[in-house]
Amino acid sequence: MSIQKRDASKTIQERIAATHVNAPGIDLDAMAVITNVFRVSVLFHNEAEKRFLLKHNLTFSGFTVLWVLWVFGRMESYQLAEECGISKGTLTGIVSTVEKYGFAERKPHPTDGRRRFVQLTRKGKTLMKKLFPAINQLECDFVADLKKSELNDASRMLRIILHSQDRQS
C-alpha cells in the first residue's frame, strides 16, 4: 500500500451534488456515505462482470444467487430471494438463467406443489469454487489502499447501518 495513493478528497460527483442539493435540512454527510457505498458497489459489480462473470453467462445478480446457494445450501425460492435482497419475481428470471446454463436446478417441495427448492448442481459448485477466489481477489484489490484497522472500522460501521435498518423493518 502506498500512502501517496491514498486520496480521501471528495469526488467531483460529490462536490457537484452538494452544490446542487445543499439546502436547510439536507444532510450532505449521510448523502455522501450512501452515495459512495452505491458507487463502489456499482463499480465492483461492473468490474466483476467484465473480468470474470460474463464469460460464464452470469451477471452479478446471478453470481449472488449462486453464492448464497453455495454458502447456505438448498433453499426455498422465497428464502433465496430474501437472502439475495431481491423480489421473488426477479429471482425467477435469474434462476431461469442459471438453470439454463446448468449451474442450479429447481426441485419440487415434497408436500406442497406450489413451492420450489433451488440448489446448485455439481457444475454450479465447481464454478463457485473457481470463481469465488477470483472475486475475493477483486475485493482485496478494491480495498488495497485501506489499512487493516480501516477495513475493520468500515465493516463495523456498515454493520451498524445494516442492523439499524433490520430493526426498522
C-alpha positions in Angstrom: 0.0 0.0 0.0 1.4 3.4 -1.0 0.5 6.3 1.3 0.8 8.6 -1.7 -2.1 6.8 -3.5 -4.5 7.4 -0.6 -7.0 10.0 -1.5 -10.0 10.8 0.7 -10.9 14.0 -1.1 -14.5 14.4 -2.2 -15.1 13.2 -5.7 -16.2 15.7 -8.4 -19.6 14.0 -8.3 -19.9 14.6 -4.5 -18.9 18.3 -5.0 -21.4 18.8 -7.8 -24.2 17.1 -5.9 -23.5 19.0 -2.7 -23.8 22.4 -4.5 -27.0 21.2 -6.3 -28.9 19.9 -3.3 -27.5 21.9 -0.5 -30.4 23.3 1.4 -31.6 23.5 5.0 -32.4 20.1 6.4 -30.3 18.2 3.8 -27.6 16.1 5.5 -24.7 16.0 3.0 -22.6 13.6 5.1 -25.4 11.0 5.1 -25.9 11.5 1.4 -22.1 11.1 0.8 -22.0 7.8 2.8 -24.9 6.2 0.9 -23.9 7.6 -2.5 -20.3 6.3 -2.1 -21.4 2.9 -0.9 -23.7 2.7 -4.0 -21.0 3.9 -6.4 -18.3 1.5 -5.0 -20.9 -1.3 -5.3 -21.7 -0.5 -8.9 -18.0 -0.2 -9.8 -17.3 -3.6 -8.2 -20.2 -5.3 -9.8 -19.3 -4.0 -13.2 -15.7 -5.0 -12.9 -16.5 -8.5 -11.6 -18.9 -9.0 -14.5 -16.3 -7.7 -17.0 -13.4 -9.7 -15.6 -15.0 -13.0 -14.5 -18.7 -13.4 -14.7 -19.9 -12.6 -18.3 -17.6 -15.3 -19.7 -19.8 -17.8 -17.7 -23.0 -16.0 -18.8 -23.5 -14.6 -15.3 -24.5 -11.2 -14.1 -23.5 -10.1 -10.6 -27.1 -10.9 -9.5 -26.7 -14.4 -10.9 -23.4 -14.8 -9.1 -25.1 -13.6 -5.9 -27.8 -16.3 -6.2 -25.1 -18.9 -6.8 -23.0 -17.6 -3.9 -26.0 -17.8 -1.5 -26.8 -21.3 -2.5 -23.1 -22.3 -2.3 -22.8 -20.9 1.3 -26.2 -21.9 2.7 -27.2 -24.8 0.5 -30.6 -25.7 -0.9 -33.4 -23.2 -0.1 -36.9 -22.5 -1.0 -37.4 -19.8 -3.6 -38.8 -17.2 -1.2 -35.9 -17.7 1.3 -33.4 -17.4 -1.6 -35.0 -14.2 -2.8 -34.9 -12.8 0.7 -31.2 -13.7 1.3 -30.3 -12.1 -2.1 -32.3 -8.9 -1.4 -34.5 -9.3 -4.5 -38.1 -9.9 -5.2 -39.4 -13.4 -6.0 -40.2 -12.2 -9.5 -36.7 -11.1 -10.1 -35.4 -14.3 -8.6 -37.5 -16.3 -11.1 -35.7 -14.8 -14.0 -32.2 -15.2 -12.5 -32.9 -18.8 -11.6 -34.1 -19.5 -15.1 -30.9 -18.2 -16.5 -28.5 -20.0 -14.1 -30.7 -23.2 -14.6 -30.3 -22.8 -18.4 -26.6 -22.9 -18.1 -26.7 -25.9 -15.7 -25.5 -24.1 -12.6 -28.6 -24.6 -10.5 -31.8 -26.5 -10.5 -35.3 -26.3 -9.1 -36.8 -29.1 -7.2 -40.4 -29.5 -6.1 -41.4 -29.3 -2.5 -42.2 -32.8 -1.2 -45.6 -31.9 0.2 -46.6 -28.6 -1.5 -46.6 -28.5 -5.3 -46.7 -24.7 -5.3 -43.3 -24.4 -3.5 -39.9 -25.0 -5.1 -36.4 -25.5 -3.8 -33.4 -24.2 -5.6 -30.0 -25.9 -5.3 -26.6 -25.8 -7.0 -25.7 -28.5 -9.4 -22.3 -30.1 -9.5 -21.4 -27.8 -12.3 -22.6 -24.8 -10.2 -20.5 -25.9 -7.2 -17.4 -26.4 -9.4 -17.9 -22.9 -10.9 -18.2 -21.3 -7.5 -15.0 -23.0 -6.3 -13.3 -21.5 -9.3 -15.0 -18.0 -9.3 -15.0 -17.2 -5.6 -11.2 -16.8 -5.1 -11.1 -14.5 -8.2 -14.0 -12.4 -6.9 -12.3 -12.2 -3.4 -9.1 -11.1 -5.0 -11.0 -8.3 -6.7 -12.5 -7.4 -3.3 -8.9 -7.2 -2.0 -7.9 -5.1 -4.9 -10.7 -2.7 -4.3 -9.7 -2.1 -0.6 -6.0 -2.3 -1.1 -5.4 1.3 -0.1 -7.0 0.8 3.3 -5.1 -0.3 6.4 -6.4 -3.4 8.2 -7.8 -1.2 11.0 -9.6 0.9 8.5 -11.1 -2.2 6.9 -12.3 -3.4 10.3 -13.8 0.1 11.0 -15.5 0.2 7.7 -17.0 -3.2 8.1 -18.2 -2.4 11.6 -19.8 0.9 10.6 -21.6 -0.7 7.7 -22.9 -3.5 10.0 -24.2 -0.8 12.3 -26.2 0.7 9.4 -27.4 -2.8 8.4 -28.5 -3.7 11.9 -30.3 -0.4 12.4 -32.3 -1.0 9.1 -33.1 -4.6 10.2 -34.6 -3.1 13.5 -36.7 -0.7 11.5 -38.2 -3.2 9.1 
